[in-house]
Amino acid sequence: MTHHIQKAIKEGPILLDGAMGTELSKKGLATNNDLWSALALITSPEEIYAVHKSYFDAGAKIAITNTYQANLPAFEKHGIDKKDGKILIKKAVALARQARDESNQEGFVAGSIGPYGAFLADGSEYTGAYHLSRAEYQAFHQPRLDALLEAGVDLIACETMPNFEEIKALCALIHRTSPSILYWVSFSLKDSHTLCDGTPLKKAITALAQESQIIAIGANCIEASLVDDAIAEFKAASHLPIVIYPNSGESYDPISKTWQTNATAFNLADLATKWVKSGVQLIGGCCRTSPDEIKTIAQNLEKLKAFETAIKKD
């Protein structure tokens, strides 16, 4: 499967899915809590499957599991022991795999690992303002990583990562746990040149470019206005494939745990095409994006591919 993923990205662009929590909210499920969309693993797993299936049907080639907020300490706060917590994480993988297999197309399942800041449920994934030791970071991430690997994910997605020390600890943990699994790292950025914890983006890129299992590097839940300059940073500091999946442009309120409407509108599908032309190999959507947008991106990418093919023939 490793070879297939590398081949797909090389032949790219490859389309990711979009928001999970947003779609679950549309279905009437509660996400304004410390488990966020992971609560549906307990209450409504069939709805998670339905969201994954909608993205595959829209043209996505990679589903990201609903495990961003699914970590054992968070589950324990809700009375779920470690054994059952790992079962829920594995269920999340099974739901994504089922949707992939029933979509009648080749696709991949990426196991989502969110930052420690997501567990804090106070918006820390957008600040990186927390400090643990290397061993503490690894102890936090190990059970979820183990469950994802045991459940058979095709690759790992380290998402919305704001804290450089945590990122380094997580990369080392992945390599120690499974020296063959591929993964991407997408940062949470303060601006186009800086991680949320203040680390220069160039420094983070340079450090991660040395990791042999990293298949792509980029940013997610990023504002569209920051993407162009961020892409330039990624291209200048590394030859790794670039992964970008922005949010809708709305702002997150960590108190109410809801997204607040922003008057600044943009067309994600059009921007996605532009970003692919500038060198992004993995493209998708994050919070507040939808299957409709992913479908339009898929259609635009098909037109782009057809155009490029025609140019080569000429």
Salt bridges, closest charged atoms under 4 A:
GLU11 OE2 - LYS7 NZ 2.76
GLU23 OE2 - LYS26 NZ 2.91
ASP34 OD2 - LYS77 NZ 3.48
ASP34 OD1 - HIS78 NE2 2.67
GLU47 OE1 - LYS27 NZ 3.33
ASP57 OD2 - LYS53 NZ 3.09
ASP101 OD1 - ARG100 NE 2.62
GLU150 OE2 - LYS86 NZ 3.88
GLU150 OE1 - LYS90 NZ 2.78
ASP154 OD2 - ARG100 NH1 3.31
GLU165 OE2 - LYS168 NZ 3.18
GLU166 OE2 - HIS141 NE2 2.77
ASP228 OD2 - LYS274 NZ 2.90
GLU233 OE2 - HIS193 ND1 2.45
GLU250 OE2 - ARG288 NE 3.23
